[in-house]
Amino acid sequence: MPAILYSFRRCPYAMRARLAISYCLPKQAVELREVVLRDKPASLINISHKATVPVLQLEEGHVLEESLDIMLYALSTRPDLEQVLLPDSLNADILSLIKVNDGDFKWALDRYKYADRYEQSQAYYREKGELFLDALNERLNNHCYLMGDEMSLADLAIFPFVRQFAHVDKQWFEASQYTALIQWLNHWLASDLFISIMTKYPQWQEGDEPVYFP
Ligand SMILES: N[C@@H](CCC(=O)N[C@@H](CS)C(=O)NCC(=O)O)C(=O)O
């Protein structure tokens, strides 16, 4: 039985897991089970108490419940790619940038997206998110990728979240001063890699024929 990936097409955490799997693992290495968050399958809840997506259940039964762990696992199967995407010299910088994305930026993103559920105005949360956009744009002013002239794990882990931020008010984002960031995001959105991980699958049900990925 191959590894099983519980995924949700539009979730940025699941996107980053699918990106890393698609980049590193051989064709059809995992069985993909599309989850609907308000109707999570029992087999997911049974292996993961918190039952967030993505979850990867490895062949020998070990369960990875964090998107970053799934990315690191995918890289660990391909030391040649690991050296490019997560070189020792940049390891700490890459992981700390991803940490800011998953922390302060995600905090602002959730509130910017659903401002009516929170205390402050949408503009307030957007400004908080802009601190990160600004920092990313600065990095991209002189280089094609976040860590320099080579793509790295940081690009793959972060762009699904910038995509979501941009989608809240596309007009605003496209007219913003973050020209290098817009170009970087457009590059990723148009990439074969991204397009290939955004295939639509119906909700997985117990007993369905397996769907393999990538
Ligand atoms: N820290 C987790 C976060 C994953 C996460 O929060 N995923 C969301 C979907 S985007 C989810 O599953 N939420 C659970 C729910 O809505 O019940 C990771 O990196 O994998």
The ligand as an SDF file (V2000), in Angstrom:
LIG
                    3D

 20 19  0  0  0  0  0  0  0  0999 V2000
   -0.0110   23.5560   11.1530 N   0  0  0  0  0  0  0  0  0  0  0  0
   -0.8080   22.8110   10.2150 C   0  0  0  0  0  0  0  0  0  0  0  0
   -2.0210   23.6420    9.8080 C   0  0  0  0  0  0  0  0  0  0  0  0
   -2.9470   22.9560    8.8260 C   0  0  0  0  0  0  0  0  0  0  0  0
   -4.3210   23.6140    8.7740 C   0  0  0  0  0  0  0  0  0  0  0  0
   -4.6750   24.4210    9.6560 O   0  0  0  0  0  0  0  0  0  0  0  0
   -5.1310   23.2550    7.7800 N   0  0  0  0  0  0  0  0  0  0  0  0
   -6.4950   23.7390    7.7490 C   0  0  0  0  0  0  0  0  0  0  0  0
   -7.0400   23.8640    6.3450 C   0  0  0  0  0  0  0  0  0  0  0  0
   -6.2550   25.1200    5.4080 S   0  0  0  0  0  0  0  0  0  0  0  0
   -7.3670   22.7170    8.4380 C   0  0  0  0  0  0  0  0  0  0  0  0
   -7.2330   21.5320    8.2170 O   0  0  0  0  0  0  0  0  0  0  0  0
   -8.2320   23.1640    9.3330 N   0  0  0  0  0  0  0  0  0  0  0  0
   -9.0180   22.2290   10.1050 C   0  0  0  0  0  0  0  0  0  0  0  0
  -10.4300   22.5030   10.1020 C   0  0  0  0  0  0  0  0  0  0  0  0
  -10.8460   23.4780    9.4900 O   0  0  0  0  0  0  0  0  0  0  0  0
  -11.1430   21.7040   10.7200 O   0  0  0  0  0  0  0  0  0  0  0  0
    0.0520   22.4110    9.0250 C   0  0  0  0  0  0  0  0  0  0  0  0
    1.0410   23.0970    8.7460 O   0  0  0  0  0  0  0  0  0  0  0  0
   -0.2200   21.3820    8.3780 O   0  0  0  0  0  0  0  0  0  0  0  0
  1  2  1  0
  2  3  1  0
  2 18  1  0
  3  4  1  0
  4  5  1  0
  5  6  2  0
  5  7  1  0
  7  8  1  0
  8  9  1  0
  8 11  1  0
  9 10  1  0
 11 12  2  0
 11 13  1  0
 13 14  1  0
 14 15  1  0
 15 16  2  0
 15 17  1  0
 18 19  2  0
 18 20  1  0
M  END
$$$$
